Amino acid sequence: MSDSSLAPVFEALGHPVRLSLVARLRRGGRQSLGQLAVGRSISRQAVTKHLATLEAVGLVRGTRYGRETVFEFDPRPLGPARDYLDEVADQWEKKLGDLKDFLGE
């Protein structure tokens, strides 16, 4: 996966509401919109829009049951994102090691 194809995943996780929705679904399993909206200072419509953003990048999957949609977390898009972050961390560790060697530490 290219760096640019990961940007939407990082962008989706970059908003505090979306990050908290992912965390809540990860911890609490499948939940309805009503359950996810409880205790939030934003409208159900706003929660719906955030869920749509998460769904668009594959982090959340909504399944319709009659009149209700139940959402669940899908961790698969995080694998390539984590691999990318591990690669960046490794590069920084190498550069810091090179700098320490250069400075004689």
N, C-alpha and C positions, 0 to 999 in steps of 0.2 A: 504494500500500500504506500502511495506517495505521501510526502509531507502535506501537500495541498488537499488531498482527499481526507486527511484527518482533521482539517480545520473546522468543518461543521460540528464534529463531535466535541472538540475543545470549546467551540463557541457556545454550543448548547449547554455545556457544563459550567460555562463562565458566568451564568446568571444565578444569584443566590436562591431564587425561588425554584428554578429547575434543579439545581444541585440538591436542595432539600427534598424535592419530590423524588428524585432518584434514591436518596438515602432512605426515605420513608418506605418506598417500595422494596428496596433491598432488604431492609430490616423486617418490614411487616407483611411482605408477600402481596398477593393480589388485593387490590382495593378499588372501590368505585370512586367516581368523581366526588360524590358527596363525602365519602370518608377522607379523601385527599384534601378537600376544601375546608374541613373542620379545623378551627383554630388559626386560620390564616386571615390576614388583614386585607386580603384582596378578594374580588368577586369570584364566583364559580366560573364565570365566563373567562376571566383572566387565567385561572388555573387550567381551563380547557385549552387556551392558546399556548400555555407553557407545555402542556402535555403533547400538543400537536407538534411542537418544535422537537421535543424529545423523541416522539414517534417517527418524525421525518428522518432522523439520523439513526434510528434503530435501537435506541436505548430503552424505549418503552413500547410495549405492545398492548393495544386495546382490543378487547373481544366483547362483542355485543351479545347480551343476554336479554332478549325482549326489549324493554325500554331503557335498560341500564347497560352502560359500558364498564367493564372491569379492566383495570390496567395492571400490568406486571412489568417488572424490570427485566431487561435482556442484557446480560453482560458482554455478549459477543463483540460489540464495537469497541469495548475497552481493551481487548487483547492487543490489537494493532497499536492503539494509543499508548498502552503501557510499554510495548516493545520500543516504540519511538522514544518515549521518555527515558527508558533504560539506555538506549543508544546515546542520547544527548548527555545523560549523566556520566556514562563511560568516557565520552569525549572530554567532558569537563575535568573528570578525575585525571585523565592522562595529561591534559594541559596543566593542571595544578601540580602534578608530579614533575613535569618538565620544568616548570617555574621554580619549584623547590630545589631541583637539581642545579639549575642555573644560579640560584642565589646561594647555593652551598649549604642548604639546610638538611 
